[in-house]
Amino acid sequence: YEGHEVESSLKDASFEKEATEAQSLEATCAKLNRSNVELEDKILCLEKELKEEKYKHSEQGELMADISKRTQSLEDESKSLKSQVAEAKMIFKIFQMKND
């Protein structure tokens, strides 16, 4: 009877230990699942931010290209006007020389 009682006591202790380990593992699993959900939310948020930043970068690139074209156009127009002014000065000098 005594051997049976010791064996039964050991089985109970083993069962309690396994039950405690199972509860601990379940708690760890639940914690990991919550962390997983939080990380997935962060990933979605970061993906959204990345998409927005890419869109802004694309818009800025288009604006820079437009500004560059306008700058080139204004530089070309400036060169043309300088040439016209130089030509007008030359014509004016020739006209003055003829009048003198």
C-alpha positions as a LaTeX table, in Angstrom:
\begin{tabular}{lrrr}
\hline
Residue & $x$ (\AA) & $y$ (\AA) & $z$ (\AA) \\
\hline
Tyr1 & 0.00 & 0.00 & 0.00 \\
Glu2 & 2.84 & 2.34 & 0.88 \\
Gly3 & 4.49 & 1.86 & $-2.52$ \\
His4 & 1.22 & 2.56 & $-4.24$ \\
Glu5 & 0.80 & 5.73 & $-2.18$ \\
Val6 & 4.30 & 6.95 & $-3.11$ \\
Glu7 & 3.66 & 6.15 & $-6.76$ \\
Ser8 & 0.34 & 7.99 & $-6.64$ \\
Ser9 & 1.97 & 10.97 & $-4.94$ \\
Leu10 & 4.69 & 11.08 & $-7.61$ \\
Lys11 & 2.07 & 10.90 & $-10.37$ \\
Asp12 & 0.14 & 13.77 & $-8.74$ \\
Ala13 & 3.31 & 15.85 & $-8.43$ \\
Ser14 & 4.22 & 15.09 & $-12.04$ \\
Phe15 & 0.70 & 15.99 & $-13.19$ \\
Glu16 & 0.79 & 19.29 & $-11.26$ \\
Lys17 & 4.20 & 20.10 & $-12.71$ \\
Glu18 & 2.99 & 19.38 & $-16.25$ \\
Ala19 & $-0.19$ & 21.40 & $-15.65$ \\
Thr20 & 1.88 & 24.35 & $-14.40$ \\
Glu21 & 4.21 & 24.09 & $-17.42$ \\
Ala22 & 1.19 & 23.93 & $-19.75$ \\
Gln23 & $-0.28$ & 27.06 & $-18.18$ \\
Ser24 & 3.06 & 28.81 & $-18.47$ \\
Leu25 & 3.34 & 27.80 & $-22.13$ \\
Glu26 & $-0.22$ & 28.95 & $-22.82$ \\
Ala27 & 0.52 & 32.32 & $-21.20$ \\
Thr28 & 3.71 & 32.65 & $-23.25$ \\
Cys29 & 1.82 & 31.71 & $-26.40$ \\
Ala30 & $-0.88$ & 34.32 & $-25.69$ \\
Lys31 & 1.79 & 36.96 & $-25.05$ \\
Leu32 & 3.57 & 36.08 & $-28.30$ \\
Asn33 & 0.28 & 36.24 & $-30.21$ \\
Arg34 & $-0.40$ & 39.74 & $-28.82$ \\
Ser35 & 3.13 & 40.81 & $-29.75$ \\
Asn36 & 2.62 & 39.35 & $-33.21$ \\
Val37 & $-0.58$ & 41.34 & $-33.72$ \\
Glu38 & 1.14 & 44.53 & $-32.52$ \\
Leu39 & 4.06 & 43.95 & $-34.90$ \\
Glu40 & 1.70 & 43.28 & $-37.81$ \\
Asp41 & $-0.09$ & 46.57 & $-37.04$ \\
Lys42 & 3.24 & 48.39 & $-36.96$ \\
Ile43 & 4.24 & 46.82 & $-40.27$ \\
Leu44 & 0.99 & 47.94 & $-41.89$ \\
Cys45 & 1.48 & 51.45 & $-40.52$ \\
Leu46 & 5.08 & 51.58 & $-41.78$ \\
Glu47 & 4.05 & 50.28 & $-45.20$ \\
Lys48 & 1.43 & 53.04 & $-45.40$ \\
Glu49 & 3.99 & 55.67 & $-44.40$ \\
Leu50 & 6.46 & 54.31 & $-46.96$ \\
Lys51 & 3.82 & 54.49 & $-49.69$ \\
Glu52 & 3.02 & 58.09 & $-48.74$ \\
Glu53 & 6.71 & 59.03 & $-48.73$ \\
Lys54 & 7.23 & 57.43 & $-52.15$ \\
Tyr55 & 4.26 & 59.42 & $-53.48$ \\
Lys56 & 5.64 & 62.66 & $-52.01$ \\
His57 & 9.08 & 61.89 & $-53.44$ \\
Ser58 & 7.54 & 61.26 & $-56.84$ \\
Glu59 & 5.64 & 64.55 & $-56.68$ \\
Gln60 & 8.80 & 66.39 & $-55.66$ \\
Gly61 & 10.67 & 64.81 & $-58.56$ \\
Glu62 & 8.00 & 65.99 & $-60.98$ \\
Leu63 & 8.11 & 69.50 & $-59.49$ \\
Met64 & 11.90 & 69.57 & $-59.76$ \\
Ala65 & 11.71 & 68.51 & $-63.41$ \\
Asp66 & 9.12 & 71.24 & $-64.07$ \\
Ile67 & 11.24 & 73.85 & $-62.31$ \\
Ser68 & 14.29 & 72.74 & $-64.28$ \\
Lys69 & 12.39 & 73.10 & $-67.57$ \\
Arg70 & 11.11 & 76.55 & $-66.59$ \\
Thr71 & 14.59 & 77.64 & $-65.54$ \\
Gln72 & 16.02 & 76.49 & $-68.85$ \\
Ser73 & 13.25 & 78.28 & $-70.73$ \\
Leu74 & 13.92 & 81.50 & $-68.81$ \\
Glu75 & 17.66 & 81.21 & $-69.43$ \\
Asp76 & 17.00 & 80.76 & $-73.15$ \\
Glu77 & 14.66 & 83.75 & $-73.16$ \\
Ser78 & 17.25 & 85.81 & $-71.27$ \\
Lys79 & 19.93 & 84.95 & $-73.86$ \\
Ser80 & 17.54 & 85.90 & $-76.64$ \\
Leu81 & 16.71 & 89.24 & $-74.99$ \\
Lys82 & 20.40 & 90.00 & $-74.41$ \\
Ser83 & 21.06 & 89.29 & $-78.08$ \\
Gln84 & 18.18 & 91.58 & $-79.09$ \\
Val85 & 19.45 & 94.34 & $-76.79$ \\
Ala86 & 22.97 & 94.03 & $-78.24$ \\
Glu87 & 21.53 & 94.17 & $-81.76$ \\
Ala88 & 19.41 & 97.21 & $-80.88$ \\
Lys89 & 22.45 & 98.99 & $-79.40$ \\
Met90 & 24.42 & 98.27 & $-82.55$ \\
Ile91 & 21.59 & 99.59 & $-84.77$ \\
Phe92 & 21.30 & 102.66 & $-82.55$ \\
Lys93 & 25.06 & 103.34 & $-82.85$ \\
Ile94 & 24.89 & 102.94 & $-86.63$ \\
Phe95 & 21.91 & 105.30 & $-86.74$ \\
Gln96 & 23.77 & 107.86 & $-84.60$ \\
Met97 & 26.84 & 107.61 & $-86.83$ \\
Lys98 & 24.70 & 108.23 & $-89.93$ \\
Asn99 & 23.04 & 111.24 & $-88.33$ \\
Asp100 & 26.37 & 112.78 & $-87.34$ \\
\hline
\end{tabular}
